[in-house]
Amino acid sequence: MARRRRRKSGNSAGFIILALICLVISAAIFGGYIYLRMKAGSQVALDKSSLCPVDGPRAITAVLLDVTDPISDVTASDLKNEFQALVDGIPVGGLLQIYTLTEEEGKLAITFSGCNPGDGQSADEWTSNPRLIQDRWERGFQKPLESVSKHLSEGNAGQRSPIMAGIQKINLEAFGSPKYRGLPKTLVIASDMIEHTASFSMYRAGTSYSKFESSDAKAKFRTPLYGVEVRILEFQRPNVQFSDEDLAYFWKAWVENNMGRLGSFK
């Protein structure tokens, strides 16, 4: 009789251990399922047209391209490299807007506006489809910007180069929008940085900031660049000689007097 009781007790203990193992495995599977559901649910939904998060972009970068005059092939190649580096630096969820300068004051052409949705490498294979995400990134973000890059050297000779008016326009329409006021803001200007308008022209006055301050342009193009980091990519037009140092000094003074910060002058 005693032997039968020990055998029954051993069978019961084995059953309990097996049940506990099954319970632990089930709990782990259920916990993993809940974790993946929560992780998938935490992914930000994107607007289909702009590819921006539906609750708004995380940062905004505006690029002002000065195509009022043609540039050399060497300069164009260098600018394309800088442009691609800029694109690569846009964070996921960051909004990029690209404007081209025209000779009419305050009139800009917008050639691209959209957010970086993230590529397939940043996708989670467990909760999303990396192939579809990569395809969305290429079609909606990378390829349109490659098209912009190809046309960087196609400038048209203009009578004026209203760079300040272009910055003012971007600051009002992009950075000044209530929905973007709390975002990190970066303005990138690719230009020869030679201001030439009826109100102030460097061809007439040179790069003297004191002469600019005594001109009508000071008040006309004033714009509060609060919280804006300005980066300048300066290139030289053929047969036009201005000192890079003098241009850098002038635009640093102009940006800072408009309450902005000059992050770089390259």
Secondary structure, DSSP 8 states (H G I E B T S, - for coil): -HHHHHHHHHHHHHHHHHHHHHHHHHHHHHHHHHHHHHHHHTS--B-TTT--BTT--SEEEEEEEE-SS---HHHHHHHHHHHHHHHHT--TTEEEEEEEE-SSTT-EEEEEEEE----GGGS-TTTS-HHHHHHHHIIIIIHHHHHHHHTTT-----S-B-HHHHHHHHIIIIITSGGGTTS-EEEEEEE----BSSS-BHHHHTT-HHHHHTSTHHHHT----TTEEEEEEE---TT----HHHHHHHHHHHHHHTT-EEEEE-
